[in-house]
Amino acid sequence: MPTPRQKTWKQIFANWRATAVQPRLDLLRIIPQTNLRYVFALVGLNIALALLPVGFIFATSAVVGAVPEAVAGGVGSPAWTELVRAFLLAAALFVAQQCAAPFQTYFSEKLRRDYDGKQRDRIMADFLAPTGIAALESPGVQDSLENA
């Protein structure tokens, strides 16, 4: 039996599920309530921002690997041309990575504001639709407010 300070595997799993899995499931649940164009833009940008650094590392490795042959062959050699191509590719990948990051921020903010606006409108419609305070005491309205 574990001591009071030790956590059981069940507790560790429950904590992991509550902190790592459940927030992602909550995000998946609200995707249909958002603007899907922003969602797809963010997914594409996140994939690009994950792959661009890897491509940059490979291109930079090609630059470093081409230096000895380019130095031995001189400026006009095919090895020099290959070095320049690898360098330009690495530079293009770096610039693309730096340019894509602000778009990720833009679409994230746009998606967040769009979702927040829809939720605000839904809550206001719930509050303003009925007259009197009895509707505010109904369990359905209270559940709706808790889930917002």
CYANA upper distance limits for C-alpha pairs under 8 A (distance plus 0.5 A):
  2 PRO  CA      6 GLN  CA      6.17
  2 PRO  CA      7 LYS  CA      7.50
  2 PRO  CA      8 THR  CA      7.34
  7 LYS  CA     11 GLN  CA      6.40
  7 LYS  CA     12 ILE  CA      6.93
  8 THR  CA     12 ILE  CA      6.77
  9 TRP  CA     13 PHE  CA      6.49
 10 LYS  CA     14 ALA  CA      6.56
 11 GLN  CA     15 ASN  CA      6.55
 12 ILE  CA     16 TRP  CA      6.62
 13 PHE  CA     17 ARG  CA      6.54
 14 ALA  CA     18 ALA  CA      6.59
 15 ASN  CA     19 THR  CA      6.60
 16 TRP  CA     20 ALA  CA      5.97
 16 TRP  CA     21 VAL  CA      7.47
 17 ARG  CA     21 VAL  CA      5.23
 17 ARG  CA     22 GLN  CA      6.43
 18 ALA  CA     22 GLN  CA      5.80
 18 ALA  CA     23 PRO  CA      7.97
 19 THR  CA     23 PRO  CA      7.28
 20 ALA  CA     24 ARG  CA      7.57
 21 VAL  CA     25 LEU  CA      6.83
 22 GLN  CA     26 ASP  CA      6.61
 23 PRO  CA     27 LEU  CA      6.80
 24 ARG  CA     28 LEU  CA      6.78
 25 LEU  CA     29 ARG  CA      6.66
 26 ASP  CA     30 ILE  CA      7.03
 27 LEU  CA     31 ILE  CA      6.93
 30 ILE  CA     34 THR  CA      7.41
 31 ILE  CA     35 ASN  CA      8.45
 31 ILE  CA     36 LEU  CA      7.94
 31 ILE  CA     39 VAL  CA      8.15
 32 PRO  CA     36 LEU  CA      7.94
 33 GLN  CA    115 TYR  CA      7.61
 34 THR  CA     39 VAL  CA      8.24
 34 THR  CA    111 LEU  CA      7.51
 34 THR  CA    114 ASP  CA      7.39
 34 THR  CA    115 TYR  CA      6.09
 35 ASN  CA     39 VAL  CA      7.20
 35 ASN  CA    111 LEU  CA      7.40
 35 ASN  CA    114 ASP  CA      7.78
 35 ASN  CA    115 TYR  CA      8.40
 36 LEU  CA     40 PHE  CA      6.59
 37 ARG  CA     41 ALA  CA      6.57
 38 TYR  CA     42 LEU  CA      6.54
 38 TYR  CA    107 PHE  CA      6.46
 38 TYR  CA    108 SER  CA      8.23
 38 TYR  CA    110 LYS  CA      7.92
 38 TYR  CA    111 LEU  CA      6.42
 39 VAL  CA     43 VAL  CA      6.67
 39 VAL  CA    111 LEU  CA      7.82
 40 PHE  CA     44 GLY  CA      6.58
 41 ALA  CA     45 LEU  CA      6.58
 41 ALA  CA    107 PHE  CA      7.67
 42 LEU  CA     46 ASN  CA      6.44
 42 LEU  CA    104 GLN  CA      6.70
 42 LEU  CA    107 PHE  CA      6.85
 42 LEU  CA    108 SER  CA      7.50
 43 VAL  CA     47 ILE  CA      6.71
 44 GLY  CA     48 ALA  CA      6.63
 45 LEU  CA     49 LEU  CA      6.41
 45 LEU  CA    100 ALA  CA      7.44
 45 LEU  CA    103 PHE  CA      8.29
 45 LEU  CA    104 GLN  CA      6.69
 46 ASN  CA     50 ALA  CA      6.58
 46 ASN  CA    104 GLN  CA      7.90
 47 ILE  CA     51 LEU  CA      6.76
 48 ALA  CA     52 LEU  CA      6.34
 49 LEU  CA     53 PRO  CA      7.59
 49 LEU  CA     97 GLN  CA      6.77
 49 LEU  CA    100 ALA  CA      7.61
 49 LEU  CA    101 ALA  CA      7.82
 50 ALA  CA     54 VAL  CA      7.90
 51 LEU  CA     55 GLY  CA      6.81
 52 LEU  CA     56 PHE  CA      6.58
 52 LEU  CA     93 LEU  CA      6.58
 52 LEU  CA     94 PHE  CA      7.99
 52 LEU  CA     96 ALA  CA      8.11
 52 LEU  CA     97 GLN  CA      6.51
 53 PRO  CA     57 ILE  CA      6.67
 53 PRO  CA     93 LEU  CA      8.06
 53 PRO  CA     94 PHE  CA      7.98
 53 PRO  CA     97 GLN  CA      7.75
 54 VAL  CA     58 PHE  CA      6.89
 55 GLY  CA     59 ALA  CA      6.59
 55 GLY  CA     90 ALA  CA      8.20
 55 GLY  CA     93 LEU  CA      7.43
 56 PHE  CA     60 THR  CA      6.47
 56 PHE  CA     89 LEU  CA      8.41
 56 PHE  CA     90 ALA  CA      5.68
 56 PHE  CA     91 ALA  CA      8.41
 56 PHE  CA     93 LEU  CA      6.11
 56 PHE  CA     94 PHE  CA      6.84
 57 ILE  CA     61 SER  CA      6.57
 57 ILE  CA     90 ALA  CA      8.31
 58 PHE  CA     62 ALA  CA      6.75
 59 ALA  CA     63 VAL  CA      6.83
 59 ALA  CA     86 ALA  CA      6.24
 59 ALA  CA     87 PHE  CA      7.59
 59 ALA  CA     89 LEU  CA      6.91
 59 ALA  CA     90 ALA  CA      5.46
 60 THR  CA     64 VAL  CA      6.79
 60 THR  CA     86 ALA  CA      7.73
 60 THR  CA     87 PHE  CA      7.49
 60 THR  CA     90 ALA  CA      6.29
 61 SER  CA     65 GLY  CA      6.54
 62 ALA  CA     66 ALA  CA      6.50
 62 ALA  CA     83 LEU  CA      8.15
 62 ALA  CA     86 ALA  CA      6.58
 63 VAL  CA     67 VAL  CA      6.89
 63 VAL  CA     83 LEU  CA      6.10
 63 VAL  CA     84 VAL  CA      8.43
 63 VAL  CA     86 ALA  CA      5.92
 63 VAL  CA     87 PHE  CA      6.28
 66 ALA  CA     70 ALA  CA      6.59
 66 ALA  CA     79 ALA  CA      7.30
 66 ALA  CA     80 TRP  CA      8.31
 66 ALA  CA     82 GLU  CA      7.65
 66 ALA  CA     83 LEU  CA      5.93
 67 VAL  CA     71 VAL  CA      6.49
 67 VAL  CA     80 TRP  CA      8.47
 67 VAL  CA     83 LEU  CA      7.17
 68 PRO  CA     72 ALA  CA      6.68
 69 GLU  CA     73 GLY  CA      6.40
 69 GLU  CA     79 ALA  CA      6.33
 69 GLU  CA     80 TRP  CA      8.12
 70 ALA  CA     74 GLY  CA      6.32
 70 ALA  CA     75 VAL  CA      7.62
 70 ALA  CA     77 SER  CA      7.51
 70 ALA  CA     78 PRO  CA      8.37
 70 ALA  CA     79 ALA  CA      5.21
 70 ALA  CA     80 TRP  CA      4.95
 70 ALA  CA     83 LEU  CA      7.21
 71 VAL  CA     75 VAL  CA      8.12
 71 VAL  CA     80 TRP  CA      8.04
 73 GLY  CA     77 SER  CA      5.82
 73 GLY  CA     78 PRO  CA      8.30
 73 GLY  CA     79 ALA  CA      7.05
 73 GLY  CA     80 TRP  CA      7.61
 74 GLY  CA     80 TRP  CA      7.20
 75 VAL  CA     80 TRP  CA      6.15
 76 GLY  CA     80 TRP  CA      6.92
 76 GLY  CA     81 THR  CA      7.91
 77 SER  CA     81 THR  CA      7.12
 78 PRO  CA     82 GLU  CA      6.72
 79 ALA  CA     83 LEU  CA      6.68
 80 TRP  CA     84 VAL  CA      6.75
 81 THR  CA     85 ARG  CA      6.70
 82 GLU  CA     86 ALA  CA      6.66
 83 LEU  CA     87 PHE  CA      6.61
 84 VAL  CA     88 LEU  CA      6.59
 85 ARG  CA     89 LEU  CA      6.64
 86 ALA  CA     90 ALA  CA      6.67
 87 PHE  CA     91 ALA  CA      6.60
 88 LEU  CA     92 ALA  CA      6.52
 89 LEU  CA     93 LEU  CA      6.65
 90 ALA  CA     94 PHE  CA      6.64
 91 ALA  CA     95 VAL  CA      6.65
 92 ALA  CA     96 ALA  CA      6.53
 93 LEU  CA     97 GLN  CA      6.63
 94 PHE  CA     98 GLN  CA      6.80
 95 VAL  CA     99 CYS  CA      6.57
 96 ALA  CA    100 ALA  CA      6.50
 97 GLN  CA    101 ALA  CA      6.99
 98 GLN  CA    102 PRO  CA      8.27
 99 CYS  CA    103 PHE  CA      7.91
100 ALA  CA    104 GLN  CA      7.00
101 ALA  CA    105 THR  CA      7.10
102 PRO  CA    106 TYR  CA      6.66
103 PHE  CA    107 PHE  CA      6.60
104 GLN  CA    108 SER  CA      6.54
105 THR  CA    109 GLU  CA      6.66
106 TYR  CA    110 LYS  CA      6.60
107 PHE  CA    111 LEU  CA      6.44
108 SER  CA    112 ARG  CA      6.61
109 GLU  CA    113 ARG  CA      6.53
110 LYS  CA    114 ASP  CA      6.52
111 LEU  CA    115 TYR  CA      6.63
112 ARG  CA    116 ASP  CA      6.51
113 ARG  CA    117 GLY  CA      6.44
114 ASP  CA    118 LYS  CA      6.82
115 TYR  CA    119 GLN  CA      6.72
116 ASP  CA    120 ARG  CA      6.53
117 GLY  CA    121 ASP  CA      6.62
118 LYS  CA    122 ARG  CA      6.65
119 GLN  CA    123 ILE  CA      6.63
119 GLN  CA    148 ALA  CA      7.33
120 ARG  CA    124 MET  CA      6.58
121 ASP  CA    125 ALA  CA      6.56
122 ARG  CA    126 ASP  CA      6.74
123 ILE  CA    127 PHE  CA      6.77
123 ILE  CA    145 LEU  CA      7.72
123 ILE  CA    148 ALA  CA      8.40
124 MET  CA    128 LEU  CA      6.41
125 ALA  CA    129 ALA  CA      6.19
126 ASP  CA    130 PRO  CA      8.16
126 ASP  CA    141 VAL  CA      7.76
127 PHE  CA    136 LEU  CA      7.96
130 PRO  CA    135 ALA  CA      7.04
131 THR  CA    135 ALA  CA      8.22
133 ILE  CA    137 GLU  CA      7.51
134 ALA  CA    138 SER  CA      7.37
135 ALA  CA    141 VAL  CA      7.65
136 LEU  CA    141 VAL  CA      6.65
136 LEU  CA    142 GLN  CA      7.47
137 GLU  CA    141 VAL  CA      7.78
137 GLU  CA    142 GLN  CA      7.46
138 SER  CA    142 GLN  CA      6.90
139 PRO  CA    143 ASP  CA      6.49
140 GLY  CA    144 SER  CA      6.65
141 VAL  CA    145 LEU  CA      6.72
142 GLN  CA    146 GLU  CA      6.69
143 ASP  CA    147 ASN  CA      6.68
144 SER  CA    148 ALA  CA      6.82
